[in-house]
Amino acid sequence: MAAAEPSPSLFVRPLGAVENNPTALKIILGGKLRELRLRAGLEPADVDAKLGFSRSKTSRIELGRHGCKPSDATALLNLYGADDPLQRDEFLRLLEQSRRPDWWRSYSDALSDFFAPLVALEGAAATIRTYEPFYVPGLLQTPDYTHAVVRSGPAPLLDHDIQRRVALRQERQRQLDQPDAPRLWAIIDESVLMRTVGGPTTMRAQLQHLIDLTQRPRITLQIAPLDITASVGVGTGLTYLRFALEDLKDAIYIEHLTDSTFSQKPQIVEQYRDMLDRLGACALTPRQTLDTLHQRLSTL
């Protein structure tokens, strides 16, 4: 008699950095529950009624916006007929990990609500692509440069608040040192190099830091000349997150003066990804960028 086939996993393996990202796990688990609900031929309202959930609770769970308690997950799996013990154990194990606090929650006092979606998911990305027209990208800033940028913001801040924001940015950068760290591809407007942010000493250290970072294999840096950025017409900072798992949709984060737009709608993401593609094709090569950084450093 042939051995029984092993139970298929509900999840594409390996999950990599996603397993350490509660926000990403909530989204993935919610998507799996949605798949199971659709297979069962049920509408969200039907599930709410059958399980005594509050209105729209099922939809919020499926979108990853509502934490799912183990008892709720068990009830949902039972309702959907997901009775394979190995799959259930795997689901509930990941659910427990998704209920841990995200690392950035401890910086909630220094984190704007509109910035939270990017910070929550960037560590789970396979690739981060970013364009900055005004400053060195946050993931590439030195602490002194960050301090100068934060201090020059539209609203005056206490020294303690500035230091908290600097610490948050440094913590975000540490994600790039992890074994499953995202690849970072940054395009910087040429005008950024012309602004002596924080004074000559701070700017020299920042330029040297960028030069050092170009030696890291998972970081690609390009300078976009002024005539190029004028023709492409991006006009604002943006960050594109590319995920390795189909369960996580690619996302775009677009910065404005006092708020931002975070979208995972395919049409919007594709539009801005195309802009990044055109910028990257026209910008200086990484070798030319390195030469430009050395030239600018020599003039300070």
Secondary structure, 3 states (H helix, E strand, C coil): CCCCCCCCCCCCCCCHHHHHCHHHHHHHHHHHHHHHHHHCCCCHHHHHHHHCCCCCHHHHHHCCCCCCCHHHHHHHHHHCCCCCHHHHHHHHHHHHHHCCCCHHHHHHHHCCCCCHHHHHHHCCCCEEEEEECCCCCHHHCCHHHHHHHHHCCCCCCCHHHHHHHHHHHHHHHHHHHCCCCCEEEEEEEHHHHHCCCCCHHHHHHHHHHHHHHCCCCCEEEEEECHHHHHHHCCCCCEEEEECCCCCCCCEEEEECCCCEEEECCHHHHHHHHHHHHHHHHHCCCHHHHHHHHHHHHHHC
